[in-house]
Amino acid sequence: MHMNRINGNDLLAIGFTQGKILGLALEVLEKHYQDADRDMVLSMMKALAEKPELYLDHEILEDLATKMIEEASAPKDETIDLNVTAKEFAVYGQEHIDEGAVRQMNIAMRLPVTVAGALMPDAHQGYGLPIGGVLAAKNAVIPYGVGVDIGCRMALSIFDIPENHYFENHDFYKKELIAHTRFGAGHGFMRKERAEHAVLDRNEFNMTQFIKNLHDKAWSQLGSSGGGNHFVEWGIIEFSEEDKLLNIAAGRYLALLSHSGSRGLGATLAGHYTRLAKDICKLPKDAANLAYLDMNSEAGQEYWLAMNLAGDYASACHEVIHDKMAKAIGGQLLAKVENHHNFAWKEIWNGEEVIVHRKGATPAGKGVMGIIPGSMAAPGFLVRGKGEDLAINSASHGAGRQMSRTQATKNISHQEMKAILQENKVTLIGAGLDEAPMAYKDINVVMNAQKDLVDVVAKFTPKIVRMADDGSKED
């Protein structure tokens, strides 16, 4: 009886499994055992499947046996199990937070590396960790827990210029804002226009060839702003009483507020290291975007350095913008406050060092200054943190969306958006319906939900707002 009657199903029945080894076994049988007794060969192959080590000296089956042993001893891509029960976490303003954000936070609280978590009152569903989610992890960093726009931040410059000077010179301030800012996904400066900054000389740009290849893009976009909800705006900031720590008397002053991140550099780094984390850290499907890197690993250390580089680059972008604007208007700077989100910090919590991820959340340690914006037609607030342990020393990073971009575009008309801007005496340059004020939660409700987290120092009212022309997202 001829061997050509033995097929893959026959081998599967005696212990082989689907895959490369099955194909190799069929090749060996076709080449060497076509005319051999079928039962004898099946018996031999069954013995080979059970104990391939016995055939390492076999003149025909040695190579196949070797490959079978190598495959059996190769590391398997085993899925890391989540904890059965989620750790408890604090939620602020829960009645205004969508179920998707809470569900995502519950999954994050089941990670084996999770130590603590909290959900801020502006929270809404995102990818992996919800926007407004704070997660403390033990010796692990989660690229998607940081987010795509690494080191996105707020920067506020307060000038000694009284509010009446702004109202008397509105067109001047509008002209300078247009002249010294640039917006939108992928947009940057021609070589002759580019700014210089020490961050471009950082050694981390030479850490890998991948990062080195991003240097020119980073240079071209230095001092520009992204799309989506990123902005640069003039506004009036009001101190109802003297702030001795900032040395600013009660009054109303002109201020410049900007919101943007690490541009194409950060987005590219985030994509690369998220893919790397997913390759290394296999989590169940509903937790896949929470893949983490061990801080003791080469990949973890590399991401940490890249993340900090992107964060410092984002800060440099704001510095370039604010320096240009200060020079253009000639005012004296009274104070500058800056804070970032979409980042991870090494902090001490409950006596142990943890990695605190704040994805769309503002650091609010005791005495730490921060800026929490509303929308283009709603006030923002200069705040000082209270250092609340349950919130992991955090607060909201804004009002938070109550409509997705798609929902806002479908449900809000240009006439409605124009009306609310006129009502609040706001001049808007750029932006799409996806950034309409009605797409955001009420900032006053959000601030009321976090009275235990921050003290309000001053109130900022937007007056001239510039955003990307089409409301586009960062690339």
C-alpha positions in Angstrom: 0.0 0.0 0.0 1.5 3.3 -1.0 2.4 6.2 1.3 0.7 8.8 -0.9 -2.6 8.0 0.9 -1.2 9.6 4.2 -2.3 13.2 4.5 -2.3 16.0 7.1 -5.5 14.7 8.7 -3.8 11.4 9.4 -0.9 13.1 11.1 -3.3 15.4 13.1 -5.0 12.2 14.3 -1.8 10.8 15.8 -0.6 13.9 17.7 0.7 16.5 15.2 -0.7 20.0 15.3 -1.5 22.5 12.6 1.6 24.6 11.6 5.0 24.6 10.0 6.0 21.2 11.5 3.0 19.5 10.0 4.1 20.7 6.5 7.7 19.6 7.1 6.5 16.1 8.2 4.4 15.7 5.0 7.4 16.7 2.9 9.6 14.1 4.6 7.0 11.4 4.1 6.6 12.2 0.4 10.3 12.2 -0.2 11.4 9.1 1.8 8.4 6.9 2.6 6.1 6.8 -0.4 6.5 3.0 -0.9 6.7 2.1 2.8 4.1 0.2 4.8 1.4 2.7 5.8 0.8 1.2 9.3 4.5 1.0 10.1 5.0 4.7 9.1 2.1 5.9 11.0 3.3 4.1 14.1 6.8 5.6 13.7 5.3 9.1 13.2 3.2 8.7 16.3 6.2 7.8 18.3 8.1 10.8 16.8 5.2 13.2 17.8 5.3 11.8 21.4 9.1 11.7 21.9 11.0 13.5 19.2 14.2 13.3 21.3 14.4 9.6 20.5 14.9 10.4 16.8 17.8 12.9 17.1 20.2 10.2 15.6 17.8 8.9 13.0 19.3 9.2 9.5 16.1 10.5 7.9 14.0 12.0 10.8 16.9 13.8 12.7 16.3 17.2 11.1 12.5 17.0 11.6 12.9 15.9 15.2 15.3 18.8 15.9 12.8 21.3 14.6 10.0 19.8 16.6 12.1 20.1 19.8 13.0 23.7 19.0 9.4 24.6 18.4 8.3 23.0 21.6 10.9 24.9 23.7 10.4 28.2 22.0 8.7 30.9 24.2 5.0 31.1 23.7 3.1 34.4 23.3 1.1 33.8 26.4 -1.7 36.3 27.3 -1.2 38.1 30.6 -4.3 37.6 32.8 -6.0 40.5 34.3 -6.9 40.5 38.0 -10.4 39.1 38.6 -11.4 42.0 40.7 -10.8 45.7 39.9 -9.1 47.8 42.5 -11.4 50.6 43.8 -10.8 54.1 42.5 -12.1 57.6 43.2 -14.5 59.2 40.8 -15.2 63.0 40.8 -18.4 64.3 39.2 -19.6 60.8 38.4 -23.0 61.9 37.3 -21.5 63.7 34.3 -19.1 61.0 33.2 -20.1 58.5 30.4 -20.3 54.8 31.1 -17.6 54.1 28.6 -15.0 56.0 30.6 -15.9 54.2 33.8 -15.8 50.8 32.0 -12.3 51.6 30.6 -11.1 52.7 34.1 -12.4 49.4 35.6 -10.4 47.4 33.1 -7.3 49.5 33.8 -7.8 48.8 37.5 -7.5 45.1 36.8 -4.0 45.3 35.4 -1.5 43.3 37.4 0.8 46.4 37.7 -2.0 48.8 38.8 -1.5 50.3 42.3 -4.2 53.0 42.3 -6.4 55.1 40.0 -8.8 58.0 39.9 -11.2 59.5 37.3 -11.4 63.3 36.9 -14.8 65.2 36.4 -14.0 66.0 32.7 -13.5 62.3 31.9 -14.8 60.7 28.7 -14.0 57.5 26.7 -10.7 57.3 24.9 -8.3 54.6 23.8 -7.0 52.3 26.6 -7.1 54.7 29.6 -10.0 57.1 29.4 -9.4 60.8 28.9 -9.3 62.2 32.4 -8.0 58.9 33.8 -5.1 58.8 36.3 -3.4 55.5 36.9 -0.5 54.7 39.2 1.5 51.6 38.2 4.3 49.6 39.8 7.5 49.8 37.8 5.7 49.9 34.4 4.8 52.5 31.9 1.8 52.3 29.5 2.4 54.2 26.2 -1.4 54.5 25.6 -1.8 55.5 29.2 0.3 58.5 28.3 -1.6 59.1 25.0 -0.8 60.0 21.5 0.0 63.7 22.0 2.9 63.2 24.5 3.4 66.1 26.9 0.4 68.1 25.7 0.3 71.2 27.9 -1.1 74.5 28.9 1.0 77.7 29.1 -0.2 81.0 30.4 1.7 84.4 30.2 0.3 87.2 32.3 1.3 90.7 31.2 1.3 94.1 33.0 -1.1 95.3 30.3 -4.6 96.4 31.6 -7.7 95.0 30.0 -8.7 98.4 28.5 -5.6 98.4 26.3 -6.7 95.2 24.8 -10.2 96.5 24.0 -8.7 99.7 22.5 -6.3 97.7 20.3 -8.3 94.6 19.4 -7.2 94.5 15.8 -3.5 94.9 16.8 -3.6 91.9 19.0 -5.5 89.9 16.4 -2.9 90.7 13.7 0.0 89.7 15.9 -1.7 86.5 16.9 -2.1 85.5 13.3 1.4 86.6 12.4 3.2 84.6 15.0 1.3 81.3 15.2 0.9 78.4 12.9 -1.7 75.6 13.2 -2.8 72.2 11.9 -1.8 68.6 11.4 1.5 68.3 9.6 2.0 72.0 9.3 5.4 73.6 10.2 7.9 76.2 9.1 10.1 76.5 6.0 13.8 76.2 6.8 14.4 80.0 6.6 11.6 80.6 9.1 12.6 78.0 11.7 13.2 78.8 15.3 16.2 77.5 17.3 16.0 75.9 20.8 18.4 73.9 23.0 15.9 70.9 23.0 17.0 70.2 19.4 20.5 69.5 20.6 19.4 66.8 23.1 21.4 63.6 23.0 18.1 61.6 23.0 17.7 62.5 19.4 20.6 60.2 18.7 19.4 57.3 20.9 18.1 55.3 17.9 18.0 55.7 14.2 14.2 55.8 14.4 14.3 58.8 16.7 17.1 60.5 14.8 15.0 60.4 11.7 12.4 62.6 13.5 14.8 65.4 14.2 14.1 67.4 11.1 10.4 67.1 11.4 10.7 68.3 15.0 12.7 71.3 14.0 10.3 72.2 11.2 7.3 72.1 13.6 9.0 73.9 16.6 6.8 76.8 17.7 3.7 75.6 15.9 0.5 74.2 17.3 -1.6 71.1 16.4 -5.1 70.6 15.2 -8.2 69.5 17.1 -8.6 71.3 20.4 -5.3 73.0 20.4 -5.3 76.8 20.5 -3.5 80.1 21.2 -5.7 82.8 22.6 -5.7 86.3 24.1 -7.9 86.8 27.1 -8.4 88.7 30.3 -7.3 87.2 33.5 -8.9 88.5 36.7 -7.4 88.2 40.2 -10.1 89.1 42.7 -7.5 89.5 45.4 -3.7 89.8 45.5 -1.8 86.6 45.0 1.3 86.9 47.1 3.0 83.8 45.8 2.8 85.1 42.2 3.3 88.7 43.4 0.3 89.9 41.4 -2.1 92.5 42.7 -5.8 92.2 42.4 -7.0 93.4 39.0 -7.7 92.4 35.4 -4.7 91.8 33.0 -4.1 90.8 29.5 -2.9 87.2 29.2 -1.9 84.7 26.5 -3.0 81.1 26.9 -1.8 78.2 24.7 -2.7 74.6 24.5 -0.7 72.1 22.3 1.7 69.2 22.5 4.6 67.5 20.9 3.3 67.6 17.3 4.4 65.0 14.8 7.4 64.0 17.0 5.2 62.9 19.9 2.5 61.2 17.7 5.1 59.1 15.8 6.9 58.1 19.1 3.5 57.2 20.6 2.6 55.0 17.7 6.0 53.2 17.6 6.2 52.4 21.3 2.5 51.4 21.6 3.1 48.8 18.9 6.2 47.7 20.7 4.4 47.4 24.0 1.6 45.3 22.3 4.2 43.0 20.8 5.8 42.5 24.2 2.9 42.6 26.6 0.0 40.4 25.4 -3.2 41.4 27.2 -6.8 40.3 26.6 -8.6 42.0 23.8 -10.5 44.5 25.9 -7.3 45.6 27.6 -4.9 45.5 24.6 -4.4 49.3 24.5 -3.1 49.2 28.0 -0.1 47.1 27.1 2.8 48.2 29.3 6.6 48.2 29.3 8.7 47.0 32.3 10.8 50.0 33.5 13.7 47.6 34.1 13.6 46.6 30.4 15.5 48.2 27.6 12.3 49.0 25.8 10.8 50.6 28.9 13.9 52.8 29.5 14.0 53.8 25.8 10.3 54.8 25.9 10.8 56.8 29.1 13.7 58.8 27.6 11.7 59.3 24.3 8.6 60.4 26.3 10.6 63.0 28.3 12.2 64.3 25.1 8.8 64.7 23.5 7.5 66.5 26.7 10.4 68.9 26.7 9.9 69.5 23.0 6.3 70.4 23.6 7.4 72.9 26.3 9.9 74.4 23.8 7.1 74.9 21.3 5.1 76.9 23.9 8.2 78.9 24.8 8.9 79.9 21.2 5.2 81.0 20.8 5.1 83.0 24.0 8.5 84.6 23.4 7.4 85.7 19.9 4.1 87.2 21.2 5.8 88.9 24.2 8.3 90.6 21.8 5.5 91.6 19.4 3.4 93.4 22.1 6.2 94.8 24.2 4.5 94.1 27.6 6.3 93.2 30.8 5.7 89.6 31.9 4.3 89.4 35.4 4.1 85.6 35.6 4.2 82.5 33.5 2.5 79.2 34.5 2.8 76.0 32.6 1.5 72.4 33.3 1.3 69.3 31.2 -0.9 66.2 30.9 -0.6 63.1 28.6 2.5 62.1 30.5 3.9 59.7 33.2 5.7 60.8 36.3 7.8 59.0 38.9 6.1 59.9 42.2 5.8 58.6 45.7 2.3 57.4 46.6 1.5 55.7 49.9 5.2 55.5 50.6 6.3 53.7 47.4 7.6 54.9 44.1 5.0 54.5 41.3 4.6 55.6 37.7 1.6 58.0 37.6 0.0 58.3 34.2 -2.2 61.4 33.7 -4.0 61.0 30.4 -5.8 64.3 30.1 -5.4 65.2 33.8 -3.6 68.1 35.5 -0.9 67.6 38.2 -2.4 69.0 41.4 0.1 68.3 44.2 -0.1 70.6 47.2 0.8 74.1 46.0 1.4 73.1 42.4 0.1 75.7 39.9 -2.1 74.6 36.9 -4.4 76.0 34.2 -7.8 74.4 33.6 -9.5 75.8 30.4 -13.2 75.8 29.6 -14.0 76.3 25.9 -13.6 79.2 23.5 -16.7 80.8 24.9 -16.3 79.8 28.6 -13.8 80.8 31.2 -10.7 78.9 32.3 -9.1 78.9 35.7 -5.6 79.4 37.1 -5.5 76.9 40.1 -3.3 75.8 42.9 -3.4 72.1 43.8 -4.4 70.8 47.2 -2.6 67.5 47.0 -5.5 65.1 47.4 -4.3 61.5 47.8 -7.5 59.9 46.6 -7.1 61.8 43.3 -3.4 60.9 43.2 -2.6 64.6 43.3 -4.5 65.3 40.1 -7.4 67.4 38.7 -9.2 67.8 35.4 -7.4 69.1 32.4 -10.4 71.0 31.0 -14.2 70.9 30.8 -14.2 67.6 28.9 -16.2 66.7 25.8 -19.9 65.9 26.1 -20.2 65.3 22.3 -17.8 63.4 20.1 -16.4 65.3 17.2 -18.8 63.5 14.8 -21.8 64.2 17.0 -20.8 67.9 17.3 -20.4 68.3 13.5 -23.9 66.7 12.9 -25.8 68.4 15.7 -24.4 72.0 15.8 -24.9 74.5 13.1 -22.5 77.3 12.1 -25.3 79.8 13.0 -25.5 78.4 16.5 -21.8 78.5 17.0 -21.6 82.1 15.6 -24.4 83.2 18.0 -22.7 81.9 21.1 -19.3 83.5 20.1 -21.1 86.9 19.6 -22.9 86.6 22.9 -19.5 86.1 24.6 -17.7 88.7 22.5 -15.2 86.2 21.3 -13.3 86.6 18.0 -12.5 83.2 16.5 -9.8 82.5 13.9 -10.2 79.0 12.5 -11.7 75.9 14.2 -14.5 73.6 13.0 -17.9 72.7 14.4 -16.2 69.8 16.3 -14.7 72.5 18.6 -18.0 74.4 19.2 -18.5 75.5 22.8 -21.6 73.4 23.0 -19.6 70.2 22.4 -18.0 70.6 25.9 -19.3 70.1 29.4 -20.1 73.1 31.6 -16.7 74.1 33.1 -18.4 75.5 36.2 -20.0 72.1 36.9 -16.6 70.5 36.4 -14.9 72.9 38.8 -17.6 72.5 41.4 -16.9 68.7 41.3 -13.2 69.2 42.1 -13.3 71.7 45.0 -11.4 69.2 47.1 -8.6 69.0 44.5 -7.7 72.6 43.6 -8.2 76.2 44.8 -9.0 78.8 42.2 -6.5 81.6 42.0 -7.8 83.6 39.0 -10.3 83.4 36.2 -9.3 83.7 32.5 -11.9 84.8 29.9 -11.0 84.1 26.2 -11.3 87.0 23.8 -9.4 86.2 20.6 -9.0 82.5 19.9 -6.9 80.9 17.1 -7.2 77.2 16.2 -6.5 75.1 13.1 -8.6 76.2 10.2 -10.4 72.9 9.8 -10.4 71.6 13.3 -8.1 68.8 12.1 -6.4 66.4 14.4 -2.7 65.9 14.9 -0.9 63.5 12.6 
